[in-house]
C-alpha cells in the first residue's frame, strides 16, 4: 500500500480521534456524556469541548475532499514521489489544524487549513499532468 493510501487511513480515523478527545470535555462541562441524542449536547458545548467537536466535524469535511483527490491521482498514474510529499504535507497540516482548533489559535488554524486544502488540490494537478 502506498503512503498516500496509508494517509487515507489517518484521514478516516482522525475525526474519531478528535471526537474521542471531546468526550472527556463534554463530561467535564455537563457531568455526563449524552449518548441517546449526543448532537443536542454537542450543540450546547462551549470552550474546548466545542472546539474539539468542530475539529471532529471539519476532519470529516476534509476527508470528503482529500480521499477522492488521492484516488484520482493514483488512478491517473500520478508521480508517486510527488504524491507522497503532498500526502505527508496534508497529514501534517490536518494534524496541526486540529491542534490549533483545540488551542483556539484561529489564524494558525486557517493557515494550516489552507495548506491542507492546497495539498488536496495538488493531487488533481498531479493527475492532470500524469
MODELLER restraints for C-alpha pairs under 7 A, 6 or more apart:
rsr = mdl.restraints
at = mdl.atoms
rsr.add(forms.Gaussian(group=physical.xy_distance, feature=features.Distance(at['CA:3:A'], at['CA:84:A']), mean=5.89, stdev=0.5))
rsr.add(forms.Gaussian(group=physical.xy_distance, feature=features.Distance(at['CA:4:A'], at['CA:70:A']), mean=6.62, stdev=0.5))
rsr.add(forms.Gaussian(group=physical.xy_distance, feature=features.Distance(at['CA:4:A'], at['CA:83:A']), mean=6.58, stdev=0.5))
rsr.add(forms.Gaussian(group=physical.xy_distance, feature=features.Distance(at['CA:4:A'], at['CA:84:A']), mean=5.69, stdev=0.5))
rsr.add(forms.Gaussian(group=physical.xy_distance, feature=features.Distance(at['CA:4:A'], at['CA:87:A']), mean=5.20, stdev=0.5))
rsr.add(forms.Gaussian(group=physical.xy_distance, feature=features.Distance(at['CA:7:A'], at['CA:87:A']), mean=6.47, stdev=0.5))
rsr.add(forms.Gaussian(group=physical.xy_distance, feature=features.Distance(at['CA:7:A'], at['CA:91:A']), mean=6.82, stdev=0.5))
rsr.add(forms.Gaussian(group=physical.xy_distance, feature=features.Distance(at['CA:8:A'], at['CA:67:A']), mean=6.39, stdev=0.5))
rsr.add(forms.Gaussian(group=physical.xy_distance, feature=features.Distance(at['CA:11:A'], at['CA:63:A']), mean=5.76, stdev=0.5))
rsr.add(forms.Gaussian(group=physical.xy_distance, feature=features.Distance(at['CA:12:A'], at['CA:63:A']), mean=6.77, stdev=0.5))
rsr.add(forms.Gaussian(group=physical.xy_distance, feature=features.Distance(at['CA:14:A'], at['CA:59:A']), mean=6.54, stdev=0.5))
rsr.add(forms.Gaussian(group=physical.xy_distance, feature=features.Distance(at['CA:15:A'], at['CA:56:A']), mean=4.52, stdev=0.5))
rsr.add(forms.Gaussian(group=physical.xy_distance, feature=features.Distance(at['CA:15:A'], at['CA:57:A']), mean=6.87, stdev=0.5))
rsr.add(forms.Gaussian(group=physical.xy_distance, feature=features.Distance(at['CA:15:A'], at['CA:59:A']), mean=5.05, stdev=0.5))
rsr.add(forms.Gaussian(group=physical.xy_distance, feature=features.Distance(at['CA:15:A'], at['CA:60:A']), mean=5.92, stdev=0.5))
rsr.add(forms.Gaussian(group=physical.xy_distance, feature=features.Distance(at['CA:16:A'], at['CA:56:A']), mean=6.79, stdev=0.5))
rsr.add(forms.Gaussian(group=physical.xy_distance, feature=features.Distance(at['CA:18:A'], at['CA:52:A']), mean=5.79, stdev=0.5))
rsr.add(forms.Gaussian(group=physical.xy_distance, feature=features.Distance(at['CA:18:A'], at['CA:53:A']), mean=6.93, stdev=0.5))
rsr.add(forms.Gaussian(group=physical.xy_distance, feature=features.Distance(at['CA:18:A'], at['CA:55:A']), mean=6.30, stdev=0.5))
rsr.add(forms.Gaussian(group=physical.xy_distance, feature=features.Distance(at['CA:18:A'], at['CA:56:A']), mean=5.02, stdev=0.5))
rsr.add(forms.Gaussian(group=physical.xy_distance, feature=features.Distance(at['CA:19:A'], at['CA:52:A']), mean=6.68, stdev=0.5))
rsr.add(forms.Gaussian(group=physical.xy_distance, feature=features.Distance(at['CA:19:A'], at['CA:53:A']), mean=6.04, stdev=0.5))
rsr.add(forms.Gaussian(group=physical.xy_distance, feature=features.Distance(at['CA:19:A'], at['CA:56:A']), mean=5.47, stdev=0.5))
rsr.add(forms.Gaussian(group=physical.xy_distance, feature=features.Distance(at['CA:21:A'], at['CA:52:A']), mean=6.92, stdev=0.5))
rsr.add(forms.Gaussian(group=physical.xy_distance, feature=features.Distance(at['CA:22:A'], at['CA:49:A']), mean=5.17, stdev=0.5))
rsr.add(forms.Gaussian(group=physical.xy_distance, feature=features.Distance(at['CA:22:A'], at['CA:52:A']), mean=5.24, stdev=0.5))
rsr.add(forms.Gaussian(group=physical.xy_distance, feature=features.Distance(at['CA:22:A'], at['CA:53:A']), mean=6.08, stdev=0.5))
rsr.add(forms.Gaussian(group=physical.xy_distance, feature=features.Distance(at['CA:23:A'], at['CA:33:A']), mean=6.85, stdev=0.5))
rsr.add(forms.Gaussian(group=physical.xy_distance, feature=features.Distance(at['CA:25:A'], at['CA:48:A']), mean=6.90, stdev=0.5))
rsr.add(forms.Gaussian(group=physical.xy_distance, feature=features.Distance(at['CA:25:A'], at['CA:49:A']), mean=5.00, stdev=0.5))
rsr.add(forms.Gaussian(group=physical.xy_distance, feature=features.Distance(at['CA:26:A'], at['CA:33:A']), mean=6.30, stdev=0.5))
rsr.add(forms.Gaussian(group=physical.xy_distance, feature=features.Distance(at['CA:26:A'], at['CA:45:A']), mean=6.88, stdev=0.5))
rsr.add(forms.Gaussian(group=physical.xy_distance, feature=features.Distance(at['CA:26:A'], at['CA:49:A']), mean=5.75, stdev=0.5))
rsr.add(forms.Gaussian(group=physical.xy_distance, feature=features.Distance(at['CA:27:A'], at['CA:33:A']), mean=5.29, stdev=0.5))
rsr.add(forms.Gaussian(group=physical.xy_distance, feature=features.Distance(at['CA:34:A'], at['CA:41:A']), mean=6.38, stdev=0.5))
rsr.add(forms.Gaussian(group=physical.xy_distance, feature=features.Distance(at['CA:48:A'], at['CA:102:A']), mean=5.96, stdev=0.5))
rsr.add(forms.Gaussian(group=physical.xy_distance, feature=features.Distance(at['CA:51:A'], at['CA:101:A']), mean=5.82, stdev=0.5))
rsr.add(forms.Gaussian(group=physical.xy_distance, feature=features.Distance(at['CA:51:A'], at['CA:102:A']), mean=5.55, stdev=0.5))
rsr.add(forms.Gaussian(group=physical.xy_distance, feature=features.Distance(at['CA:52:A'], at['CA:101:A']), mean=6.89, stdev=0.5))
rsr.add(forms.Gaussian(group=physical.xy_distance, feature=features.Distance(at['CA:52:A'], at['CA:102:A']), mean=5.73, stdev=0.5))
rsr.add(forms.Gaussian(group=physical.xy_distance, feature=features.Distance(at['CA:55:A'], at['CA:98:A']), mean=5.36, stdev=0.5))
rsr.add(forms.Gaussian(group=physical.xy_distance, feature=features.Distance(at['CA:55:A'], at['CA:101:A']), mean=6.26, stdev=0.5))
rsr.add(forms.Gaussian(group=physical.xy_distance, feature=features.Distance(at['CA:65:A'], at['CA:120:A']), mean=6.92, stdev=0.5))
rsr.add(forms.Gaussian(group=physical.xy_distance, feature=features.Distance(at['CA:66:A'], at['CA:120:A']), mean=5.32, stdev=0.5))
rsr.add(forms.Gaussian(group=physical.xy_distance, feature=features.Distance(at['CA:69:A'], at['CA:120:A']), mean=6.07, stdev=0.5))
rsr.add(forms.Gaussian(group=physical.xy_distance, feature=features.Distance(at['CA:69:A'], at['CA:123:A']), mean=5.46, stdev=0.5))
rsr.add(forms.Gaussian(group=physical.xy_distance, feature=features.Distance(at['CA:69:A'], at['CA:124:A']), mean=5.94, stdev=0.5))
rsr.add(forms.Gaussian(group=physical.xy_distance, feature=features.Distance(at['CA:70:A'], at['CA:123:A']), mean=6.08, stdev=0.5))
rsr.add(forms.Gaussian(group=physical.xy_distance, feature=features.Distance(at['CA:72:A'], at['CA:127:A']), mean=6.60, stdev=0.5))
rsr.add(forms.Gaussian(group=physical.xy_distance, feature=features.Distance(at['CA:73:A'], at['CA:123:A']), mean=5.47, stdev=0.5))
rsr.add(forms.Gaussian(group=physical.xy_distance, feature=features.Distance(at['CA:73:A'], at['CA:124:A']), mean=6.17, stdev=0.5))
rsr.add(forms.Gaussian(group=physical.xy_distance, feature=features.Distance(at['CA:73:A'], at['CA:126:A']), mean=6.29, stdev=0.5))
rsr.add(forms.Gaussian(group=physical.xy_distance, feature=features.Distance(at['CA:73:A'], at['CA:127:A']), mean=4.48, stdev=0.5))
rsr.add(forms.Gaussian(group=physical.xy_distance, feature=features.Distance(at['CA:76:A'], at['CA:127:A']), mean=5.22, stdev=0.5))
rsr.add(forms.Gaussian(group=physical.xy_distance, feature=features.Distance(at['CA:76:A'], at['CA:130:A']), mean=6.24, stdev=0.5))
rsr.add(forms.Gaussian(group=physical.xy_distance, feature=features.Distance(at['CA:77:A'], at['CA:127:A']), mean=6.90, stdev=0.5))
rsr.add(forms.Gaussian(group=physical.xy_distance, feature=features.Distance(at['CA:77:A'], at['CA:130:A']), mean=5.92, stdev=0.5))
rsr.add(forms.Gaussian(group=physical.xy_distance, feature=features.Distance(at['CA:78:A'], at['CA:126:A']), mean=5.35, stdev=0.5))
rsr.add(forms.Gaussian(group=physical.xy_distance, feature=features.Distance(at['CA:78:A'], at['CA:127:A']), mean=5.17, stdev=0.5))
rsr.add(forms.Gaussian(group=physical.xy_distance, feature=features.Distance(at['CA:78:A'], at['CA:130:A']), mean=4.98, stdev=0.5))
rsr.add(forms.Gaussian(group=physical.xy_distance, feature=features.Distance(at['CA:79:A'], at['CA:126:A']), mean=6.95, stdev=0.5))
rsr.add(forms.Gaussian(group=physical.xy_distance, feature=features.Distance(at['CA:83:A'], at['CA:123:A']), mean=6.71, stdev=0.5))
rsr.add(forms.Gaussian(group=physical.xy_distance, feature=features.Distance(at['CA:86:A'], at['CA:119:A']), mean=5.35, stdev=0.5))
rsr.add(forms.Gaussian(group=physical.xy_distance, feature=features.Distance(at['CA:89:A'], at['CA:119:A']), mean=6.77, stdev=0.5))
rsr.add(forms.Gaussian(group=physical.xy_distance, feature=features.Distance(at['CA:90:A'], at['CA:116:A']), mean=4.77, stdev=0.5))
rsr.add(forms.Gaussian(group=physical.xy_distance, feature=features.Distance(at['CA:90:A'], at['CA:119:A']), mean=5.73, stdev=0.5))
rsr.add(forms.Gaussian(group=physical.xy_distance, feature=features.Distance(at['CA:93:A'], at['CA:112:A']), mean=5.00, stdev=0.5))
rsr.add(forms.Gaussian(group=physical.xy_distance, feature=features.Distance(at['CA:93:A'], at['CA:113:A']), mean=6.64, stdev=0.5))
rsr.add(forms.Gaussian(group=physical.xy_distance, feature=features.Distance(at['CA:93:A'], at['CA:115:A']), mean=6.27, stdev=0.5))
rsr.add(forms.Gaussian(group=physical.xy_distance, feature=features.Distance(at['CA:93:A'], at['CA:116:A']), mean=5.29, stdev=0.5))
rsr.add(forms.Gaussian(group=physical.xy_distance, feature=features.Distance(at['CA:94:A'], at['CA:113:A']), mean=6.91, stdev=0.5))
rsr.add(forms.Gaussian(group=physical.xy_distance, feature=features.Distance(at['CA:94:A'], at['CA:116:A']), mean=6.28, stdev=0.5))
rsr.add(forms.Gaussian(group=physical.xy_distance, feature=features.Distance(at['CA:96:A'], at['CA:112:A']), mean=6.73, stdev=0.5))
rsr.add(forms.Gaussian(group=physical.xy_distance, feature=features.Distance(at['CA:97:A'], at['CA:109:A']), mean=5.02, stdev=0.5))
rsr.add(forms.Gaussian(group=physical.xy_distance, feature=features.Distance(at['CA:97:A'], at['CA:112:A']), mean=5.77, stdev=0.5))
rsr.add(forms.Gaussian(group=physical.xy_distance, feature=features.Distance(at['CA:97:A'], at['CA:113:A']), mean=6.12, stdev=0.5))
rsr.add(forms.Gaussian(group=physical.xy_distance, feature=features.Distance(at['CA:100:A'], at['CA:106:A']), mean=6.93, stdev=0.5))
rsr.add(forms.Gaussian(group=physical.xy_distance, feature=features.Distance(at['CA:100:A'], at['CA:108:A']), mean=6.49, stdev=0.5))
rsr.add(forms.Gaussian(group=physical.xy_distance, feature=features.Distance(at['CA:100:A'], at['CA:109:A']), mean=5.18, stdev=0.5))
rsr.add(forms.Gaussian(group=physical.xy_distance, feature=features.Distance(at['CA:101:A'], at['CA:109:A']), mean=6.16, stdev=0.5))
